[in-house]
Amino acid sequence: MKTFIVAAIIGLMTFGSAVELVLSRHQSRRLFVELQDLHEARQALDQEWGQLLLEQATWGTELRVEQISHDKLGMVVPSPKQIVELQ
């Protein structure tokens, strides 16, 4: 009877260990998939960031600002006679 109890306890412990192993591997795979998704999201955000930096550099060039000021606001470069220096 005593050996049956010991064998039953060992069997239950083995079964519990196997279940824990399966659960652990499942969680590991789930976390790996989540990590891969996060890597893809980071890569997409890095790409978007690069595009935004390029767009910012394009919109902020002096030539573009000068064109907009001339076309939309009617601004012109003053002649040397129109320039007044303040002291």
C-alpha positions as CSV (number, residue, x, y, z in Angstrom):
1,M,0.0,0.0,0.0
2,K,2.8,2.3,0.9
3,T,4.6,1.8,-2.5
4,F,1.3,2.5,-4.3
5,I,1.0,5.8,-2.5
6,V,4.6,6.7,-3.3
7,A,4.1,5.6,-7.0
8,A,0.9,7.7,-7.2
9,I,2.6,10.7,-5.8
10,I,5.6,10.3,-8.2
11,G,3.1,9.8,-11.1
12,L,1.2,13.0,-10.1
13,M,4.4,15.0,-9.8
14,T,5.5,13.7,-13.2
15,F,2.2,14.7,-14.7
16,G,2.2,18.1,-13.0
17,S,5.8,18.7,-14.3
18,A,4.7,17.7,-17.8
19,V,1.7,20.1,-17.7
20,E,4.0,22.9,-16.4
21,L,6.5,22.2,-19.2
22,V,3.7,22.5,-21.8
23,L,2.4,25.7,-20.3
24,S,5.8,27.2,-20.1
25,R,6.6,26.4,-23.7
26,H,3.2,27.8,-24.8
27,Q,4.0,31.0,-22.9
28,S,7.4,31.2,-24.4
29,R,6.1,30.8,-28.0
30,R,3.4,33.4,-27.3
31,L,6.0,35.9,-26.0
32,F,8.2,35.2,-29.0
33,V,5.4,36.0,-31.4
34,E,4.7,39.2,-29.5
35,L,8.4,40.1,-29.6
36,Q,8.4,39.6,-33.4
37,D,5.3,41.8,-33.8
38,L,7.0,44.5,-31.7
39,H,10.1,44.3,-33.9
40,E,8.0,44.8,-37.0
41,A,6.2,47.7,-35.4
42,R,9.5,49.3,-34.4
43,Q,10.8,48.8,-38.0
44,A,7.7,50.5,-39.4
45,L,8.0,53.4,-37.0
46,D,11.7,53.8,-37.8
47,Q,10.8,53.9,-41.5
48,E,8.1,56.5,-40.9
49,W,10.5,58.6,-38.8
50,G,13.0,58.6,-41.6
51,Q,10.3,59.7,-44.1
52,L,9.2,62.5,-41.7
53,L,12.8,63.7,-41.3
54,L,13.2,63.8,-45.0
55,E,9.9,65.7,-45.4
56,Q,10.8,68.2,-42.7
57,A,14.1,68.8,-44.5
58,T,12.3,69.4,-47.8
59,W,9.7,71.7,-46.4
60,G,12.2,73.8,-44.4
61,T,14.7,74.7,-47.2
62,E,15.4,78.3,-47.6
63,L,14.4,78.2,-51.3
64,R,11.0,76.8,-50.4
65,V,10.4,79.4,-47.7
66,E,11.4,82.2,-50.1
67,Q,9.1,80.9,-52.8
68,I,6.1,80.7,-50.4
69,S,6.8,84.2,-49.0
70,H,7.0,85.6,-52.6
71,D,4.0,83.7,-54.1
72,K,1.6,83.6,-51.2
73,L,2.5,86.7,-49.2
74,G,3.8,88.9,-51.9
75,M,7.1,89.6,-50.2
76,V,10.1,90.7,-52.2
77,V,13.7,91.2,-51.3
78,P,14.3,94.9,-50.6
79,S,16.6,97.0,-52.6
80,P,19.8,98.3,-50.9
81,K,18.2,101.8,-50.7
82,Q,15.2,100.4,-48.8
83,I,17.4,98.8,-46.1
84,V,17.8,100.9,-43.0
85,E,20.3,99.9,-40.3
86,L,19.4,100.6,-36.7
87,Q,22.1,101.4,-34.2
